[in-house]
């Protein structure tokens, strides 16, 4: 039999209840990413098909179990009729200061973007790389203090190389490095 989450299992007093829809679209939400944050918060990011485009959204669940209203981070990630790769989702991490870090790519242009939440101003969004191949997907790791490490691969006529870029917790960017080539 298939478990849908509607039924729960009691183990040591824990009960999993009905799922909560945190998305905003009545049509199609996909690619959820989750990260735990300070103070027992849960952070989510996902893609929404809204009208003529696919957009990136986020929400935060408080320690009391209440979700914030979804917040649009980036519009026009791709035309709404774009079929994203199976299993594709944004990369999401939360640092010890409670800031969210997200990296994703857009279609069909192949641009890679990085965003960091700023409690005073909302989201800061940066273009990291452009014109990547169809299969090039960015990856990210974030240190507890907030330094983000981003990688992606890019092809030339003769080879494919892996690139790396760092953004310090103070907002300074390193130069992109070709990790595998000369």
DOFIKOL-71243 format. One record per residue: chain; residue number from 1; x, y negated, z of N, C-alpha, C in turn; residue in three letters. Coordinates in nm, 3 decimals. Example, Ala and Ser with C-alpha at 12.3 -4.5 7.8 and 13.67 -1.06 7.14 Angstrom:
REM DOFIKOL-71243
<r "A"; 1; <1.319; 0.569; 0.780>; <1.230; 0.450; 0.780>; <1.320; 0.330; 0.780>; "ALA">,
<r "A"; 2; <1.285; 0.225; 0.708>; <1.367; 0.106; 0.714>; <1.290; -0.003; 0.787>; "SER">,
REM end
This chain:
REM DOFIKOL-71243
<r "A"; 1; <0.083; 0.118; 0.000>; <0.000; 0.000; 0.000>; <0.088; -0.125; 0.000>; "UNK">,
<r "A"; 2; <0.032; -0.234; -0.047>; <0.106; -0.360; -0.062>; <0.073; -0.451; 0.055>; "UNK">,
<r "A"; 3; <0.177; -0.508; 0.118>; <0.156; -0.600; 0.230>; <0.156; -0.742; 0.177>; "UNK">,
<r "A"; 4; <0.049; -0.816; 0.200>; <0.035; -0.951; 0.147>; <0.066; -1.059; 0.248>; "UNK">,
<r "A"; 5; <0.089; -1.024; 0.373>; <0.110; -1.124; 0.476>; <-0.019; -1.163; 0.545>; "UNK">,
<r "A"; 6; <-0.133; -1.124; 0.489>; <-0.261; -1.156; 0.550>; <-0.283; -1.073; 0.676>; "UNK">,
<r "A"; 7; <-0.225; -0.955; 0.678>; <-0.231; -0.871; 0.797>; <-0.101; -0.887; 0.872>; "UNK">,
<r "A"; 8; <-0.105; -0.879; 0.999>; <0.016; -0.898; 1.079>; <0.056; -0.770; 1.149>; "UNK">,
<r "A"; 9; <0.174; -0.773; 1.204>; <0.227; -0.661; 1.279>; <0.269; -0.715; 1.413>; "UNK">,
<r "A"; 10; <0.220; -0.656; 1.521>; <0.257; -0.701; 1.653>; <0.374; -0.617; 1.702>; "UNK">,
<r "A"; 11; <0.486; -0.686; 1.726>; <0.605; -0.621; 1.781>; <0.653; -0.710; 1.895>; "UNK">,
<r "A"; 12; <0.648; -0.661; 2.014>; <0.694; -0.741; 2.127>; <0.614; -0.871; 2.142>; "UNK">,
<r "A"; 13; <0.490; -0.870; 2.098>; <0.404; -0.987; 2.115>; <0.402; -1.082; 1.996>; "UNK">,
<r "A"; 14; <0.486; -1.062; 1.894>; <0.487; -1.153; 1.778>; <0.379; -1.113; 1.680>; "UNK">,
<r "A"; 15; <0.312; -1.212; 1.620>; <0.209; -1.186; 1.520>; <0.232; -1.279; 1.402>; "UNK">,
<r "A"; 16; <0.238; -1.223; 1.285>; <0.251; -1.302; 1.163>; <0.112; -1.323; 1.107>; "UNK">,
<r "A"; 17; <0.071; -1.448; 1.100>; <-0.064; -1.481; 1.055>; <-0.069; -1.511; 0.908>; "UNK">,
<r "A"; 18; <-0.170; -1.585; 0.869>; <-0.192; -1.620; 0.730>; <-0.083; -1.716; 0.681>; "UNK">,
<r "A"; 19; <-0.041; -1.703; 0.555>; <0.058; -1.796; 0.500>; <0.001; -1.937; 0.488>; "UNK">,
<r "A"; 20; <0.089; -2.037; 0.492>; <0.050; -2.177; 0.479>; <0.097; -2.229; 0.345>; "UNK">,
<r "A"; 21; <0.008; -2.290; 0.268>; <0.045; -2.350; 0.140>; <0.096; -2.491; 0.165>; "UNK">,
<r "A"; 22; <0.226; -2.513; 0.140>; <0.285; -2.645; 0.162>; <0.303; -2.721; 0.031>; "UNK">,
<r "A"; 23; <0.268; -2.660; -0.081>; <0.287; -2.725; -0.211>; <0.176; -2.825; -0.240>; "UNK">,
<r "A"; 24; <0.192; -2.900; -0.350>; <0.095; -3.004; -0.384>; <0.018; -2.974; -0.512>; "UNK">,
<r "A"; 25; <0.061; -2.877; -0.588>; <0.002; -2.852; -0.718>; <-0.105; -2.744; -0.711>; "UNK">,
<r "A"; 26; <-0.213; -2.769; -0.780>; <-0.318; -2.668; -0.789>; <-0.283; -2.563; -0.894>; "UNK">,
<r "A"; 27; <-0.180; -2.588; -0.977>; <-0.151; -2.496; -1.086>; <-0.033; -2.403; -1.054>; "UNK">,
<r "A"; 28; <0.088; -2.454; -1.045>; <0.204; -2.365; -1.036>; <0.315; -2.426; -0.953>; "UNK">,
<r "A"; 29; <0.348; -2.359; -0.845>; <0.462; -2.394; -0.761>; <0.553; -2.272; -0.761>; "UNK">,
<r "A"; 30; <0.685; -2.295; -0.772>; <0.776; -2.180; -0.781>; <0.914; -2.215; -0.728>; "UNK">,
<r "A"; 31; <0.998; -2.112; -0.716>; <1.137; -2.130; -0.679>; <1.160; -2.185; -0.540>; "UNK">,
<r "A"; 32; <1.092; -2.131; -0.438>; <1.114; -2.187; -0.305>; <1.252; -2.155; -0.250>; "UNK">,
<r "A"; 33; <1.308; -2.253; -0.180>; <1.434; -2.236; -0.107>; <1.409; -2.281; 0.036>; "UNK">,
<r "A"; 34; <1.468; -2.212; 0.133>; <1.448; -2.244; 0.273>; <1.582; -2.261; 0.344>; "UNK">,
<r "A"; 35; <1.584; -2.348; 0.445>; <1.702; -2.365; 0.530>; <1.654; -2.401; 0.670>; "UNK">,
<r "A"; 36; <1.719; -2.347; 0.771>; <1.687; -2.385; 0.907>; <1.763; -2.510; 0.944>; "UNK">,
<r "A"; 37; <1.702; -2.592; 1.031>; <1.764; -2.718; 1.070>; <1.772; -2.733; 1.220>; "UNK">,
<r "A"; 38; <1.822; -2.847; 1.263>; <1.835; -2.875; 1.406>; <1.698; -2.881; 1.470>; "UNK">,
<r "A"; 39; <1.693; -2.845; 1.598>; <1.567; -2.852; 1.671>; <1.464; -2.752; 1.626>; "UNK">,
<r "A"; 40; <1.506; -2.637; 1.574>; <1.418; -2.531; 1.527>; <1.323; -2.576; 1.417>; "UNK">,
<r "A"; 41; <1.374; -2.662; 1.327>; <1.295; -2.703; 1.211>; <1.323; -2.610; 1.095>; "UNK">,
<r "A"; 42; <1.232; -2.607; 1.001>; <1.247; -2.529; 0.879>; <1.229; -2.624; 0.761>; "UNK">,
<r "A"; 43; <1.322; -2.622; 0.668>; <1.321; -2.712; 0.553>; <1.294; -2.630; 0.428>; "UNK">,
<r "A"; 44; <1.210; -2.682; 0.338>; <1.174; -2.613; 0.215>; <1.190; -2.707; 0.096>; "UNK">,
<r "A"; 45; <1.230; -2.650; -0.017>; <1.235; -2.721; -0.145>; <1.183; -2.626; -0.251>; "UNK">,
<r "A"; 46; <1.115; -2.680; -0.353>; <1.056; -2.596; -0.457>; <1.025; -2.680; -0.579>; "UNK">,
<r "A"; 47; <0.986; -2.610; -0.687>; <0.948; -2.674; -0.812>; <0.796; -2.676; -0.825>; "UNK">,
<r "A"; 48; <0.743; -2.787; -0.877>; <0.599; -2.803; -0.902>; <0.577; -2.839; -1.048>; "UNK">,
<r "A"; 49; <0.480; -2.775; -1.111>; <0.436; -2.817; -1.244>; <0.326; -2.919; -1.222>; "UNK">,
<r "A"; 50; <0.356; -3.044; -1.256>; <0.259; -3.152; -1.234>; <0.239; -3.226; -1.365>; "UNK">,
<r "A"; 51; <0.127; -3.207; -1.428>; <0.100; -3.275; -1.554>; <0.193; -3.228; -1.664>; "UNK">,
<r "A"; 52; <0.276; -3.319; -1.715>; <0.361; -3.286; -1.830>; <0.503; -3.246; -1.793>; "UNK">,
<r "A"; 53; <0.535; -3.233; -1.662>; <0.672; -3.200; -1.625>; <0.678; -3.109; -1.503>; "UNK">,
<r "A"; 54; <0.798; -3.057; -1.480>; <0.829; -2.982; -1.359>; <0.907; -3.077; -1.269>; "UNK">,
<r "A"; 55; <0.869; -3.083; -1.141>; <0.931; -3.175; -1.047>; <0.982; -3.100; -0.925>; "UNK">,
<r "A"; 56; <1.074; -3.162; -0.851>; <1.133; -3.104; -0.730>; <1.069; -3.170; -0.607>; "UNK">,
<r "A"; 57; <1.021; -3.087; -0.514>; <0.957; -3.134; -0.392>; <1.023; -3.073; -0.269>; "UNK">,
<r "A"; 58; <0.998; -3.137; -0.154>; <1.047; -3.082; -0.027>; <0.946; -3.110; 0.084>; "UNK">,
<r "A"; 59; <0.957; -3.034; 0.193>; <0.877; -3.055; 0.313>; <0.954; -2.996; 0.430>; "UNK">,
<r "A"; 60; <0.921; -3.040; 0.550>; <0.988; -2.993; 0.671>; <0.882; -2.946; 0.770>; "UNK">,
<r "A"; 61; <0.910; -2.831; 0.833>; <0.821; -2.776; 0.936>; <0.882; -2.806; 1.072>; "UNK">,
<r "A"; 62; <0.807; -2.871; 1.158>; <0.856; -2.906; 1.291>; <0.862; -2.781; 1.379>; "UNK">,
<r "A"; 63; <0.924; -2.794; 1.494>; <0.934; -2.681; 1.587>; <0.796; -2.640; 1.640>; "UNK">,
<r "A"; 64; <0.697; -2.730; 1.631>; <0.561; -2.696; 1.674>; <0.480; -2.630; 1.563>; "UNK">,
<r "A"; 65; <0.540; -2.615; 1.443>; <0.472; -2.544; 1.335>; <0.396; -2.630; 1.237>; "UNK">,
<r "A"; 66; <0.410; -2.762; 1.244>; <0.337; -2.853; 1.155>; <0.428; -2.895; 1.039>; "UNK">,
<r "A"; 67; <0.378; -2.882; 0.917>; <0.453; -2.921; 0.797>; <0.429; -3.069; 0.766>; "UNK">,
<r "A"; 68; <0.534; -3.137; 0.721>; <0.517; -3.273; 0.670>; <0.446; -3.265; 0.535>; "UNK">,
<r "A"; 69; <0.394; -3.376; 0.491>; <0.338; -3.382; 0.356>; <0.452; -3.361; 0.256>; "UNK">,
<r "A"; 70; <0.430; -3.291; 0.147>; <0.535; -3.273; 0.047>; <0.585; -3.407; -0.006>; "UNK">,
<r "A"; 71; <0.714; -3.414; -0.029>; <0.778; -3.537; -0.077>; <0.845; -3.509; -0.211>; "UNK">,
<r "A"; 72; <0.811; -3.585; -0.314>; <0.875; -3.570; -0.444>; <1.017; -3.625; -0.440>; "UNK">,
<r "A"; 73; <1.113; -3.544; -0.482>; <1.254; -3.585; -0.482>; <1.297; -3.625; -0.623>; "UNK">,
<r "A"; 74; <1.253; -3.548; -0.723>; <1.301; -3.570; -0.859>; <1.191; -3.532; -0.955>; "UNK">,
<r "A"; 75; <1.156; -3.625; -1.044>; <1.055; -3.599; -1.146>; <1.119; -3.564; -1.278>; "UNK">,
<r "A"; 76; <1.044; -3.503; -1.364>; <1.089; -3.469; -1.498>; <1.214; -3.380; -1.501>; "UNK">,
<r "A"; 77; <1.212; -3.278; -1.415>; <1.318; -3.177; -1.414>; <1.320; -3.102; -1.547>; "UNK">,
<r "A"; 78; <1.201; -3.081; -1.601>; <1.185; -3.012; -1.729>; <1.043; -3.035; -1.778>; "UNK">,
<r "A"; 79; <1.020; -3.022; -1.910>; <0.882; -3.026; -1.959>; <0.800; -2.914; -1.894>; "UNK">,
<r "A"; 80; <0.672; -2.936; -1.871>; <0.591; -2.839; -1.798>; <0.579; -2.703; -1.866>; "UNK">,
<r "A"; 81; <0.600; -2.698; -1.997>; <0.591; -2.569; -2.067>; <0.724; -2.493; -2.066>; "UNK">,
<r "A"; 82; <0.826; -2.543; -1.996>; <0.957; -2.476; -1.989>; <0.947; -2.353; -1.901>; "UNK">,
<r "A"; 83; <1.002; -2.242; -1.950>; <1.010; -2.121; -1.870>; <1.146; -2.120; -1.801>; "UNK">,
<r "A"; 84; <1.145; -2.143; -1.669>; <1.270; -2.142; -1.593>; <1.321; -1.999; -1.581>; "UNK">,
<r "A"; 85; <1.452; -1.980; -1.566>; <1.506; -1.844; -1.551>; <1.443; -1.773; -1.432>; "UNK">,
<r "A"; 86; <1.423; -1.644; -1.445>; <1.364; -1.564; -1.338>; <1.446; -1.582; -1.210>; "UNK">,
<r "A"; 87; <1.378; -1.609; -1.102>; <1.444; -1.621; -0.973>; <1.515; -1.753; -0.950>; "UNK">,
<r "A"; 88; <1.509; -1.847; -1.046>; <1.580; -1.973; -1.028>; <1.512; -2.058; -0.923>; "UNK">,
<r "A"; 89; <1.592; -2.116; -0.836>; <1.543; -2.206; -0.733>; <1.651; -2.308; -0.702>; "UNK">,
<r "A"; 90; <1.615; -2.419; -0.639>; <1.718; -2.514; -0.599>; <1.803; -2.454; -0.487>; "UNK">,
<r "A"; 91; <1.925; -2.500; -0.473>; <2.010; -2.462; -0.360>; <1.982; -2.564; -0.250>; "UNK">,
<r "A"; 92; <1.955; -2.518; -0.129>; <1.917; -2.605; -0.018>; <1.997; -2.569; 0.105>; "UNK">,
<r "A"; 93; <2.048; -2.671; 0.175>; <2.117; -2.652; 0.304>; <2.086; -2.772; 0.392>; "UNK">,
<r "A"; 94; <2.094; -2.752; 0.522>; <2.073; -2.858; 0.619>; <2.195; -2.865; 0.710>; "UNK">,
<r "A"; 95; <2.248; -2.985; 0.733>; <2.366; -2.999; 0.819>; <2.325; -3.026; 0.964>; "UNK">,
<r "A"; 96; <2.424; -3.038; 1.052>; <2.398; -3.056; 1.196>; <2.336; -3.191; 1.230>; "UNK">,
<r "A"; 97; <2.335; -3.286; 1.137>; <2.271; -3.414; 1.162>; <2.124; -3.413; 1.119>; "UNK">,
<r "A"; 98; <2.079; -3.303; 1.059>; <1.941; -3.290; 1.013>; <1.920; -3.334; 0.870>; "UNK">,
<r "A"; 99; <2.027; -3.369; 0.800>; <2.012; -3.410; 0.660>; <2.002; -3.287; 0.570>; "UNK">,
<r "A"; 100; <1.909; -3.295; 0.474>; <1.897; -3.190; 0.372>; <1.990; -3.221; 0.256>; "UNK">,
<r "A"; 101; <2.047; -3.117; 0.198>; <2.131; -3.126; 0.078>; <2.071; -3.031; -0.023>; "UNK">,
<r "A"; 102; <2.048; -3.079; -0.146>; <1.988; -2.996; -0.250>; <2.067; -3.015; -0.379>; "UNK">,
<r "A"; 103; <2.092; -2.906; -0.452>; <2.152; -2.913; -0.584>; <2.063; -2.834; -0.680>; "UNK">,
<r "A"; 104; <2.047; -2.884; -0.803>; <1.963; -2.819; -0.904>; <2.007; -2.865; -1.042>; "UNK">,
<r "A"; 105; <1.953; -2.801; -1.144>; <1.980; -2.844; -1.282>; <1.850; -2.872; -1.353>; "UNK">,
<r "A"; 106; <1.858; -2.952; -1.458>; <1.740; -2.986; -1.537>; <1.748; -2.916; -1.673>; "UNK">,
<r "A"; 107; <1.631; -2.902; -1.737>; <1.621; -2.841; -1.869>; <1.552; -2.939; -1.962>; "UNK">,
<r "A"; 108; <1.579; -2.941; -2.089>; <1.679; -2.863; -2.160>; <1.817; -2.928; -2.163>; "UNK">,
<r "A"; 109; <1.832; -3.046; -2.101>; <1.957; -3.122; -2.112>; <2.075; -3.063; -2.036>; "UNK">,
<r "A"; 110; <2.053; -2.974; -1.938>; <2.163; -2.910; -1.867>; <2.233; -2.999; -1.766>; "UNK">,
<r "A"; 111; <2.165; -3.099; -1.714>; <2.226; -3.185; -1.613>; <2.214; -3.123; -1.474>; "UNK">,
<r "A"; 112; <2.320; -3.140; -1.393>; <2.320; -3.092; -1.255>; <2.310; -3.214; -1.164>; "UNK">,
<r "A"; 113; <2.217; -3.206; -1.068>; <2.194; -3.315; -0.974>; <2.216; -3.265; -0.831>; "UNK">,
<r "A"; 114; <2.258; -3.358; -0.746>; <2.274; -3.334; -0.603>; <2.196; -3.444; -0.532>; "UNK">,
<r "A"; 115; <2.124; -3.407; -0.427>; <2.051; -3.506; -0.347>; <2.076; -3.478; -0.200>; "UNK">,
<r "A"; 116; <2.084; -3.585; -0.123>; <2.097; -3.575; 0.022>; <1.991; -3.665; 0.084>; "UNK">,
<r "A"; 117; <1.923; -3.613; 0.187>; <1.821; -3.694; 0.254>; <1.890; -3.793; 0.347>; "UNK">,
<r "A"; 118; <1.836; -3.911; 0.354>; <1.888; -4.016; 0.441>; <1.771; -4.067; 0.522>; "UNK">,
<r "A"; 119; <1.773; -4.043; 0.653>; <1.658; -4.082; 0.735>; <1.617; -4.229; 0.720>; "UNK">,
<r "A"; 120; <1.711; -4.317; 0.687>; <1.677; -4.458; 0.674>; <1.624; -4.498; 0.539>; "UNK">,
<r "A"; 121; <1.661; -4.424; 0.433>; <1.625; -4.468; 0.298>; <1.555; -4.363; 0.213>; "UNK">,
<r "A"; 122; <1.535; -4.244; 0.262>; <1.474; -4.138; 0.180>; <1.579; -4.048; 0.120>; "UNK">,
<r "A"; 123; <1.576; -4.031; -0.010>; <1.670; -3.941; -0.078>; <1.767; -4.021; -0.164>; "UNK">,
<r "A"; 124; <1.893; -3.981; -0.160>; <1.996; -4.034; -0.251>; <2.023; -3.926; -0.353>; "UNK">,
<r "A"; 125; <2.007; -3.955; -0.482>; <2.021; -3.855; -0.589>; <2.139; -3.894; -0.678>; "UNK">,
<r "A"; 126; <2.224; -3.796; -0.709>; <2.344; -3.819; -0.790>; <2.348; -3.720; -0.907>; "UNK">,
<r "A"; 127; <2.392; -3.767; -1.023>; <2.421; -3.680; -1.137>; <2.561; -3.625; -1.118>; "UNK">,
<r "A"; 128; <2.576; -3.493; -1.115>; <2.704; -3.427; -1.086>; <2.773; -3.381; -1.214>; "UNK">,
<r "A"; 129; <2.699; -3.323; -1.306>; <2.755; -3.272; -1.432>; <2.647; -3.281; -1.537>; "UNK">,
<r "A"; 130; <2.687; -3.280; -1.665>; <2.587; -3.292; -1.772>; <2.616; -3.196; -1.885>; "UNK">,
<r "A"; 131; <2.512; -3.169; -1.962>; <2.518; -3.089; -2.085>; <2.573; -2.948; -2.064>; "UNK">,
<r "A"; 132; <2.529; -2.881; -1.957>; <2.575; -2.745; -1.932>; <2.500; -2.645; -2.019>; "UNK">,
<r "A"; 133; <2.561; -2.529; -2.037>; <2.499; -2.421; -2.113>; <2.369; -2.375; -2.046>; "UNK">,
<r "A"; 134; <2.287; -2.309; -2.124>; <2.157; -2.262; -2.077>; <2.166; -2.180; -1.948>; "UNK">,
<r "A"; 135; <2.266; -2.094; -1.938>; <2.277; -2.006; -1.822>; <2.357; -2.061; -1.706>; "UNK">,
<r "A"; 136; <2.407; -2.182; -1.716>; <2.491; -2.240; -1.610>; <2.404; -2.292; -1.496>; "UNK">,
<r "A"; 137; <2.417; -2.229; -1.379>; <2.339; -2.269; -1.263>; <2.433; -2.316; -1.153>; "UNK">,
<r "A"; 138; <2.405; -2.429; -1.091>; <2.493; -2.481; -0.986>; <2.474; -2.405; -0.855>; "UNK">,
<r "A"; 139; <2.579; -2.407; -0.773>; <2.577; -2.347; -0.640>; <2.631; -2.449; -0.541>; "UNK">,
<r "A"; 140; <2.597; -2.431; -0.411>; <2.639; -2.529; -0.312>; <2.656; -2.462; -0.177>; "UNK">,
<r "A"; 141; <2.752; -2.514; -0.100>; <2.769; -2.481; 0.041>; <2.787; -2.613; 0.115>; "UNK">,
<r "A"; 142; <2.736; -2.621; 0.237>; <2.745; -2.744; 0.315>; <2.803; -2.711; 0.452>; "UNK">,
<r "A"; 143; <2.906; -2.788; 0.491>; <2.965; -2.771; 0.622>; <2.870; -2.827; 0.729>; "UNK">,
<r "A"; 144; <2.881; -2.781; 0.853>; <2.794; -2.832; 0.958>; <2.796; -2.985; 0.972>; "UNK">,
<r "A"; 145; <2.912; -3.048; 0.948>; <2.924; -3.193; 0.959>; <2.870; -3.269; 0.840>; "UNK">,
<r "A"; 146; <2.829; -3.201; 0.732>; <2.766; -3.267; 0.619>; <2.845; -3.276; 0.491>; "UNK">,
<r "A"; 147; <2.967; -3.223; 0.486>; <3.042; -3.222; 0.360>; <2.983; -3.115; 0.269>; "UNK">,
<r "A"; 148; <2.947; -3.156; 0.146>; <2.887; -3.064; 0.049>; <2.991; -3.020; -0.053>; "UNK">,
<r "A"; 149; <2.991; -2.891; -0.085>; <3.079; -2.832; -0.185>; <2.991; -2.778; -0.296>; "UNK">,
<r "A"; 150; <3.012; -2.824; -0.419>; <2.927; -2.789; -0.533>; <3.011; -2.725; -0.642>; "UNK">,
<r "A"; 151; <2.959; -2.619; -0.702>; <3.029; -2.555; -0.814>; <2.931; -2.525; -0.926>; "UNK">,
<r "A"; 152; <2.986; -2.510; -1.047>; <2.908; -2.475; -1.165>; <3.005; -2.423; -1.270>; "UNK">,
<r "A"; 153; <2.955; -2.362; -1.374>; <3.044; -2.322; -1.483>; <3.002; -2.394; -1.611>; "UNK">,
<r "A"; 154; <3.102; -2.416; -1.695>; <3.078; -2.484; -1.822>; <3.163; -2.416; -1.929>; "UNK">,
<r "A"; 155; <3.109; -2.407; -2.048>; <3.177; -2.339; -2.158>; <3.236; -2.440; -2.255>; "UNK">,
<r "A"; 156; <3.349; -2.402; -2.310>; <3.409; -2.474; -2.423>; <3.409; -2.376; -2.539>; "UNK">,
<r "A"; 157; <3.454; -2.417; -2.658>; <3.455; -2.323; -2.770>; <3.539; -2.197; -2.743>; "UNK">,
<r "A"; 158; <3.641; -2.206; -2.657>; <3.730; -2.092; -2.638>; <3.712; -2.017; -2.507>; "UNK">,
<r "A"; 159; <3.646; -2.077; -2.407>; <3.636; -2.010; -2.276>; <3.530; -2.075; -2.189>; "UNK">,
<r "A"; 160; <3.500; -2.009; -2.077>; <3.410; -2.064; -1.976>; <3.490; -2.083; -1.848>; "UNK">,
<r "A"; 161; <3.474; -2.199; -1.785>; <3.548; -2.229; -1.663>; <3.453; -2.266; -1.550>; "UNK">,
<r "A"; 162; <3.502; -2.248; -1.428>; <3.429; -2.284; -1.307>; <3.482; -2.418; -1.258>; "UNK">,
<r "A"; 163; <3.390; -2.508; -1.222>; <3.426; -2.640; -1.172>; <3.378; -2.658; -1.029>; "UNK">,
<r "A"; 164; <3.448; -2.746; -0.957>; <3.420; -2.772; -0.816>; <3.423; -2.922; -0.790>; "UNK">,
<r "A"; 165; <3.334; -2.966; -0.701>; <3.325; -3.106; -0.663>; <3.283; -3.111; -0.516>; "UNK">,
<r "A"; 166; <3.336; -3.209; -0.444>; <3.305; -3.222; -0.301>; <3.253; -3.363; -0.273>; "UNK">,
<r "A"; 167; <3.152; -3.371; -0.186>; <3.104; -3.499; -0.133>; <3.121; -3.495; 0.017>; "UNK">,
<r "A"; 168; <3.201; -3.587; 0.070>; <3.226; -3.588; 0.213>; <3.102; -3.637; 0.287>; "UNK">,
<r "A"; 169; <3.101; -3.615; 0.417>; <2.987; -3.659; 0.498>; <2.974; -3.811; 0.499>; "UNK">,
<r "A"; 170; <3.083; -3.883; 0.467>; <3.077; -4.029; 0.460>; <3.034; -4.078; 0.321>; "UNK">,
<r "A"; 171; <3.013; -3.984; 0.227>; <2.964; -4.021; 0.094>; <3.069; -4.035; -0.013>; "UNK">,
<r "A"; 172; <3.195; -4.003; 0.019>; <3.302; -4.013; -0.082>; <3.306; -3.886; -0.166>; "UNK">,
<r "A"; 173; <3.320; -3.903; -0.298>; <3.324; -3.791; -0.391>; <3.468; -3.759; -0.429>; "UNK">,
<r "A"; 174; <3.499; -3.631; -0.443>; <3.628; -3.589; -0.498>; <3.618; -3.595; -0.649>; "UNK">,
<r "A"; 175; <3.731; -3.586; -0.716>; <3.730; -3.569; -0.861>; <3.690; -3.425; -0.891>; "UNK">,
<r "A"; 176; <3.616; -3.401; -1.001>; <3.585; -3.261; -1.037>; <3.714; -3.184; -1.063>; "UNK">,
<r "A"; 177; <3.717; -3.060; -1.018>; <3.833; -2.974; -1.038>; <3.796; -2.855; -1.122>; "UNK">,
<r "A"; 178; <3.881; -2.820; -1.219>; <3.865; -2.697; -1.295>; <3.934; -2.589; -1.214>; "UNK">,
<r "A"; 179; <3.858; -2.500; -1.155>; <3.911; -2.399; -1.065>; <3.980; -2.286; -1.142>; "UNK">,
<r "A"; 180; <3.929; -2.252; -1.260>; <3.977; -2.134; -1.330>; <4.065; -2.163; -1.451>; "UNK">,
<r "A"; 181; <4.068; -2.285; -1.498>; <4.145; -2.316; -1.619>; <4.262; -2.407; -1.588>; "UNK">,
<r "A"; 182; <4.326; -2.450; -1.696>; <4.441; -2.538; -1.677>; <4.408; -2.680; -1.722>; "UNK">,
REM end
